Amino acid sequence: MLVKVFAAAIQGISATLVTIEVNALRGIQFFLVGLPDSAVKESYHRIQSALQHNGMKFPSKQIIVNMAPADIRKEGSAYDLPIAIGILAADGAIGTERLGDYMIMGELGLDGSLVPIKGVLPIALKAQELGYKGIILPTSNAAEAAVVDGLQVYSADNLLQVVEFLNGKEEAVTPCNIDIEKEFYSQQSCFPFDFSEVRGQESVKRAFEVAAAGGHNLLMIGPPGSGKSMMAKRLPSILPPLTLQESLETTKIHSVSGHLPDGTALITQRPFRSPHHTISSVALCGGGANPRPGEISLAHNGVLFLDELPEFSRDVLEVMRQPLEDRKICVARANYKVEYPAGVMFVASMNPCPCGYYNHPTKPCVCNPGQVQRYLNKISGPLLDRIDLQIEIVPVPFEKISDAREGEPSAAIRERVIAARKIQESRYANEPGIHCNAQMPPKLIKKYAAIDAQSLSMLKMAMERFNLSARAYDRILKVARTIADLEASEQIQSHHIAEAIGYRNLDRESWGT
């Protein structure tokens, strides 16, 4: 008897329909075809044990399982449940009337229990797109799939419950429904860190506000203990909240990579990723034998923070240049090609020299000029050009540290940031793919960041004095546009340009002289 069960395969952060065809013939062999990997091939032993543990027999027949389309590689153990259901249906233990209505996914334990799987959200979105009535999943994954409108999600704890449900026993599995509005908005304002805890550093806080308001990349340079990492960790608390669409995009990436906590339906806060400087280029950009998103993609719609930037290998730093410009990353290997989103706000920190005290107001630097230059040269010019705000941090004086008064809270800064972002949303309403000033291409810079003669003269002087590149010119205009938005000014004024130029003072040829 030939039966079909429907599942899905993950490609990038999207899902593709997989039809599992099972045919039971005379004989005693088991064949699994359709480009399965080792984990899929091992499903035979898990299924055999699960059936026996639940009082069912593996058919004493020749079982042929084809996973179509055969040119797409099937990876992982999430096909255990649909293959088991197909085998039982082909043997007549399950009725076939309801098999075409549902997409089925899940990993089996040896006792028949259902184990959570990765990539549930894109699979559920695919089931909705193809018009399936519902999807059957392990209980731990059900909440994630339930955010998809118009799709019935059924959770099960073990194989026996799924068998009973497909045989008409509705109460065997549990329908999963969640309040999307409650789930989405309940955690959006809960942050572990707040800018009110930061003493002093008012100019740096201002730079963070400008960066958050326009989605700009930011680099901090300063001695150890000046508060670089402390302020970076507080950046998510002043960023505008995720939209539902952004939340779904972010959740898909974390789901596919296996970083979504069990029982979590949605990522409701902008991600903050801070990989160690020993990270490899593959771990940062994604890929591998079984392709997975890298740290750049896991930070999509959020912050990618690289602490001690010069300590990262040159290959790792240079691999970021294209994603920072294009906001996506294409991973091409001999046997696959996938594209991951990489719309991140890049934030980095570094010491000014190996000892950390070059240009320090009180402590002497023990490095010779050659060491300082070699240390700074670890950050290439093209990468530095892609960083909109480059700010110097100086140590906080004792009077500021010992001041008992709290600084301005993140909530107050966030209100100004949100107001500036609303101006940008209105401005770019008819510009597809553009949501903030940092994303403006050159043609929109001419349209929305035009400046008067006085500002142009000031900018020309800065370009010649600091020997800035054409890309730096564009980024100064973008930052100036953001500063004007924070003041709700329709036109860019000369003081906006002056402040934006001040954020380029770490360009290698001008800093420290």
N, C-alpha and C positions, 0 to 999 in steps of 0.2 A: 504494500500500500504506500502510495506516495503522498506526503503531506508537506505543507510549507509553513514555516514559522518566520516571523519578521523581527529583525534586530537592526543594529546600526554600527557603523565603524567611524572612528574619529579621524578626520584629516585636518590638521592644523587645529583650529578651534571650531570647526563645523563638523556635522555628521553626514554620513552617506548611508542610504538604505542598504541593508544586507538581507537577502532572502536565504534562509536556511532550509534547503530541500532535503528531506529524509525519505529514503526508500528502503523498505524491508523486503528482502528476497530470501530464497532458500539458501541455506549455508550457515556458517558460524563465524564469518570474518567481520571486521569492522574497518571501514575506510572513511577517512576524513580528507576531503579535497577542497580546493578553493583558495589556495595560498595562505594557509594558517601558519602562525609561528609556533614555537615550542610550547608556550603556555596554552594555546588553543588545543594542540595535539594531546596535551596531558589531561584535557577535560574528560577523556574516556575513563580514566581511573577514578576521578572524583565523582563522575556520574554513576559509575557502577557501585561504588561504596554508598552513595547517597540513596540509591534505589533500594539496595539491600537493607540499609538501616531503617527505611520507612516501610518495609514489608512489601516491596515491589520487586519484580524480577527484571533483570536486563534480558531483552529478547534473545532467544536462542536461534537467531537468524543472521543472515548476512545483511549488515546495516551499512548503507552508503549515505554519507552526509556531504552535501555540496553547499559551499558557502559562496553565493553569487552576489555581485560579479566577481569572477575569478581573478581579475587583474589587479584587485585592490588587496593589499596585505592586511590580514586580520590579526590583531595583536591583543594579548591580554586574556584574562580569565572570565571576562564579562559574558562570554558566550555559553558558559556552562548551562545556565537555566534554559535558554531557548533550544539548545541542542537536546537536553534531556526531555523537554516537552515534546520536541519533534520525534524523538525515538519512541516515547510512550504513545503518541498519537498514531505513529506508523504501525505500532503493534496492536492498536485498537483499545488501549487502556484509557485514552482520552478522546472525547468527541471532537470532531474537527469544525463544528459549526461556528465557534467563536474565535478560532485561531486567527482569522483574517481581520478581526476588529482591533487587535491589540499588538503593540510592539512590546517585546519581552526582553529584559536584560537582567543579569545577575550572576554572581559567582557562587558556586556551591561549596560548602564545607563537606567533609566526609560523612557527617551525620545528616546531611540534607539541609542544614541551615543556610540562609542566604547572607552573603558577605557583601558589604558596600563596594561599589565600583566607582571609577572615575568618569568624568565627562557626561554626567547625567543631564545637565541643562541643555547643551546642544542636541543631545539625543531627543529630549522632550520637544524641543523646538522643531526638530525634523519630523517627529510624529504628528505634531499639529499641522505643519506645512503640508504633509501628505494626506491629511484627512483621516487619520486613525481615530477610532472612538476613544481609546485610552492607552495607557502604558502600565505595565506591571513591573515593579522594582522591589529591591530590598527595602525594609522599613527605614533604614538610616538614610536612604537617598530620596525618599518620597517628598519631603518638604522642599527640596531643591527643584524637583520637577513640577511641583504644585504651583509655582509662580507663573506658569504658562497658562494663559487664558484659553478656555474652550477645550481643555484636554482633561479627561478623567484620569486621575492617578490612583493606582491601587498599590498598597504596600503589603508585603508578605514577609513572614519570618522564616519560612521554610518551604521546601519543594512540595510537601503534601498539601499545604494551603493553596498553592497555585493550581495543582491538579484538581482539587475539589472545586475551585472557582470555575475553571474551564469546563468542568462537568456539570455546571449549573447551580452550584451551591454559592449563592451570592455573598452570604455572611462569612465565608471562609477567609476573605481578604478584607482589608480595611481601606475605605476611600479616604484620601488625604486632601484636605482643604485648608488653606491658610488665608489670613487676612493680609493681602499684599500691602495695603496702605499702612497697617499697623506694623508689619514686619519691616517695611522700608523706612519709615520715619522714626521708629522708636529709639534707634541707637545713633542717629545722625549727629547729635550734639554732645555725645559722651566721649571726652578725650582724656587720656591719662596725663597729658602735659599741658601747661598753659603759659603764655608769655608773661603773665603777672609775676611769675617766679624768677624772671630774668632781671637782674639788677644792672642798671646803667645800659650802655650800648644802644642809646637812642637812635643814632645814625644807622646802625646795623638793623635795628627793628624796622626802621623806615624802608630800608632796602628790601627786607623780607616782605613788607606790605606791598611795595611796588611789584616785586616778583610775583606774588600771589595774585595781585589784581590783573596782571597781564599774562600770566602763565609763562613767565620768563625763566630761563636757566640762570643759575647763580653760583658763583665761586667765592669762597671765603679764604683769606690768607691771613695768618696771624700766629703768634707764639702758642705753645702749649698752655692750656688752662685759661684761655681767653673766652671760652664759651661757644666755640664753633659747633660742636656736636650737640650741645644743650639746646641751642636755638634751632638747629636743623630738625631735631625731634619734635619741636613745637610747631613746625610749619603746617602740618595737616590741620591744626586747630584753627587756622585763619583762612584756609582754602574754602571756596564756595562748596556747598553740599553737592553730592552726586545727584544727577538726574536719574530717573528710573531706567532710561536707555543706557546711560553710562554704567549704572549698577549691573545691568544684565550683561553688558560687554565684559566688565571686570570679573563677574562671577563665572562666566564661561571659561575665561582663561585659567582662573584658579581651580575650577572643576576639572578641566582637562589635565592640568598638571598634578592633581591630587593634593592641592593645598587648601581645599575648602573643608573646614571642620565638619565632623559628622553632625547631621541635623540642622545645619545652617542652610537657610533658603537663599539668602542674598548677601552679597558684600555691600554694606550700607555706608562705609566710610572709605575715603580715598586711601589706597594702599600706600604704605611707606616701606620701601625695601632698602636695606643697607647691607649689601654683601661684603664679605671680608676681602682684603686686598689680595689674597691668594687665589681668588676665583679664576677659573679658566675662561677663555673667550667663548667656548661652547656653552658653558653654564650661564654666561651673561647674555648671549644673543639667542640661545636656543639651539635645538638640533639633537644630535646623538643618534645611537643606533635605532632606538625607538623615539622618534621626534617628540620633544616636549618644549613648551615655552621656556625662555630664559628669564633672568631677573629683569631685563628691560621690559619684557612683555608683562611680567607679573606686577610691574609698577605702572601699567597702563592706566591712565586717568588719575594718577597719583604722583608720588615723589620717588625718584631713584637717587639715593644719597650715597656718594662714595667718599668715605672718610680717609684722610691721608692719601690724597689722589696720586702723588708721585710714586707711592709704593706699589701701585698696580702696574702690572707688566705693560710694556709698550703695545703689544698685540691687543690686549684687552681694551686699552684706551682708544686705539685707532678703530676698533670694530664699532665703536659708538658713533662715529662721525656721520655715517649715512642714516642710521635710525633717528638721530637727533634732528636731522634736516627733513627727512621724509615722513617721520612719525609712523613708520612701519618697518618691519625687517623681513627680508626674504631669505630663507635658509634653503640652499640648493645643494644636494648631495648626488651621488651617482644614481641612487635608486629612488629618490623622492625629492619633491620640492614643495615647501609649505611657506605660507605667509602669516606672520603674527603681527598684531597691532603693537605699536610702541610709542603711543602718545604720552610721553612722560614729561614731568618737570624735573630737569636734571639739576641737582644741587651737589656741590662738592666742597671739601675743605682741605687745606694743606698748610704745612709749616713753610716759612719762607726760605729755610735752608736746612741742612742735615741736623744741626744742633738746635734749630728752632728759634733762634734769637736775633737773626739778621733784621736790622731796622727797628730793634726793640728800643723803647725810650730810656730804659735804665740798665738792662742786662747786656753785657758785651757778647758779641758773636765770636766764636772760636774758629769759624770756618774761614778758609782763605777765599779770595774772589773766584777762583776757578771752581771750587766746590759749590759755591752758591749758584754760579751760572749753570753748571752741569745739573744741579738739582732742579732748577727752574726749567731747563731744557727738556726735562722728562715730559713736560706738557707741551705737545706740539702746537705750533701756531694755528693750523687749521681747526684743532679742537678748541683752542682758546677763543678763536673767532666766533665759535658757535655758542659761547656763553655770554649772555646779554649783560649781566651785572657782575662785575669783579670788584669785590670790596675788601678793604684792609680792616682787620680787627686789632685793636690795641687792648692791653690788659685793663680790667676794671679797677679804678683806684679804691683804696680802702674805705673811703667815705661812702662810696656807692654800695660796696659789698655789705657794710655794716648798717646801712639805712633800713629801718624796720618797715618803711612804707612799701606797699606792693606796687609794681608797675602796672601799666595799662593792661587789662585782661584781653585775652584772645577774642572774646565775644565782641568787644568794641571794635577791634581791628577788623574782624570778620565782617561786620556790618558795612564798613567802608569798602572792603574788597567786593562784597556782593553787589553793592550799588554800582561800582565801576564795571563789574562783569555784566550787569543788566544793560548798561549803556552799550557795551560791546556786542551783546546779543542782538540788540535792536539795530546796531550799525551793520552787522554782518548777516542780517536775517535773509537776505537774498544772495548770499555768497555761500554756496554749498561747501561743507567741510571746514569752514572757518568759524571758530567760536570765541577766540580771544586774540588780542593784539600780537602775541608771539607767533601766531600761525599765519600772519599776513604775508602773501607773496609780494615780490617787487611791484607788480602792477597795482596792487591795492595800497601799497605804501605811498605811491604817488597820488592816489585818490584821497586817502584818509589821513595822511600824515604830512600834508603840505605845510611849509613854513615860510615866514616872511623874510625880507632881505636881511634884517638885523640878525635873526637866528641863523640864517644861511652863512653869513659872514663869521659868526661865532663858531659854527660847525667846521667851516673851512680852516680856520685857524687851529682848531683842535686836531683835525686830520693831519695837517702839516707838522704840528709840533710833536704829536705822539706817533706819527708815521702809521696811522691806522689803515686797515684794509677797506675795500668796498663793502665787504660783509659787515664790518664793524660800523660803517656808515648807516647801513640799513637798520642795524640793531639799536643804534642810538635813537633813530627816528621812532622805532617801535616802542622803546622805553619811554621816550618823551610823550608819545601818544597815550600811554598808560598813566603817566603822571598827570597829564591834562584831564584824563577821565576821572581820576581820583578827586580832582577839584571841580568836576562837572563842567569843564571848560570845553567849548566846541572847537576853539582854535588852539593850536600849540603855541605857547608864548616863549619868549627868550629864556625865562627862568626855568621852564620845563626842559629846554635843550641843555641849559647849563647843568642842571641836576643829572640829566642822563649822561652827559659827558663825564661828570664826576664818577660815575659808576664804571668807567673804562680805565681808571687810573692804575690798574694792575697789568696793563699790557706790558710785555716783557721789556720793551725798549725804554719805557718811561718810569716803571716802578722802582722805588728805592734810590732814585738819584736826587 
